[in-house]
Amino acid sequence: MRSPRAQISLMAVALLIGLLLVGQLRSQSRPTELSALSAQDLSQLIETLSSRNRELGAGLADVREQLREYRVSGPQSQSAVDVGREDLRRITGLAGLRAVTGQGIEVDVSGSLDAIALNDLINELRNAGAEAIAVDAVRITARSVATQGPRSLVVDGVDVGEQFVLRAVGSPEGLSAALQRPGGIIAQLQQFIKATITIQPAGELTLPGTAVDLTPSAAQPVE
């Protein structure tokens, strides 16, 4: 879409062309008038036409330069838009608003894990650099907290049974090492909780986006 400045310039050029053509047509339709002009009048008429030609050429040059700038800036503007979209996609993915995919680990849990233990596992994965976490089909966000419900654990309003899979996107080696280090979270849990916890690397995981509305009710962004 052309800017108003470009449209005005094009209109001006068209007007100049029209004036020049009208002048030429009139001169051709009235040869007797031209023949009746003195040498001084003819010289002035030629100078006027030459001046209009110069103005027309200058106007065309300006329009060509504007078009060149639009052609150059067009791909750059589109590139900036693409970069902005990619940044937004990445940010919303990391925030849990949309699904993400990547390598990581799967932690199979079977046993009587309580809410404190599950929260500890999630926090350990966060501290180890997990970029996205999910408990079964529940995406973990900054607001997610495991609680003890009447029948089972509850995460973001969804019941979690005694057997579930904790998936985390990140470095498989780093995440596994953080959970399995001597004296780490798994070693501590095995002393107090009867549960089986196994870890396996995953070349590609797909974690869903959260179903929870994360729109803030009080906080406002600072411009």
Residue pairs with C-beta under 8 A, 6 or more apart in sequence:
2 10
2 70
5 66
6 63
6 66
6 67
6 70
9 59
9 62
9 63
9 66
10 63
12 59
13 56
13 59
13 60
13 63
16 52
16 55
16 56
16 59
17 56
19 52
20 49
20 52
20 53
20 56
23 49
23 52
27 34
34 42
37 45
89 98
92 98
93 99
93 100
93 132
94 100
94 131
94 132
95 141
95 142
95 214
96 132
96 139
96 140
96 141
96 142
96 209
96 210
96 214
97 209
97 210
97 214
98 209
99 206
99 207
99 208
99 209
100 131
100 132
100 169
100 206
100 207
101 169
101 204
101 205
101 206
101 207
102 131
102 132
102 169
102 170
102 204
102 205
103 169
103 170
103 171
103 172
103 201
103 202
103 203
103 204
103 205
104 130
104 132
104 167
104 168
104 169
104 170
104 171
104 172
104 175
104 201
104 202
104 205
105 167
105 168
105 170
105 172
105 175
105 176
105 199
105 200
105 201
105 202
106 165
106 166
106 167
106 199
106 200
106 202
106 205
107 121
107 165
107 166
107 167
107 168
107 179
107 197
107 198
107 199
108 163
108 165
108 196
108 197
108 198
108 199
108 200
109 121
109 163
109 164
109 165
109 166
109 195
109 196
109 197
110 162
110 163
110 195
110 196
111 162
111 193
111 194
111 195
111 196
111 197
112 162
112 193
112 194
112 195
113 153
113 162
113 189
113 193
113 195
114 148
114 153
114 193
115 146
115 147
115 148
115 153
117 189
117 193
117 195
118 135
118 146
118 153
118 155
118 160
119 145
119 146
120 185
120 188
120 189
121 166
121 179
121 185
121 189
122 133
122 135
122 140
122 144
122 146
122 166
124 178
124 179
124 184
124 185
125 133
125 166
125 168
125 170
125 175
125 178
125 179
126 133
127 178
128 170
128 174
128 175
128 177
128 178
128 179
129 170
129 171
129 174
129 175
130 168
130 169
130 170
130 175
131 169
131 170
132 139
132 140
132 168
132 169
132 170
132 207
133 139
133 140
133 166
133 167
133 168
133 169
133 207
134 140
134 166
134 167
134 168
134 207
134 208
135 146
135 155
135 160
135 164
135 165
135 166
136 158
136 160
136 164
136 165
137 158
137 208
138 144
138 155
138 156
138 158
138 160
138 210
139 207
139 208
139 209
139 210
139 211
140 155
141 156
141 210
141 212
141 214
143 156
143 212
143 214
144 155
144 156
144 210
144 212
145 155
146 153
146 154
146 155
146 160
147 153
147 154
147 155
148 154
149 159
151 159
152 159
152 160
152 161
152 162
153 159
153 160
153 161
154 160
156 210
156 211
156 212
157 212
167 202
167 205
167 207
168 175
168 205
169 205
169 207
172 201
172 202
173 201
176 199
176 201
178 184
179 185
179 186
179 199
180 186
180 187
180 199
181 187
186 197
189 195
189 197
190 197
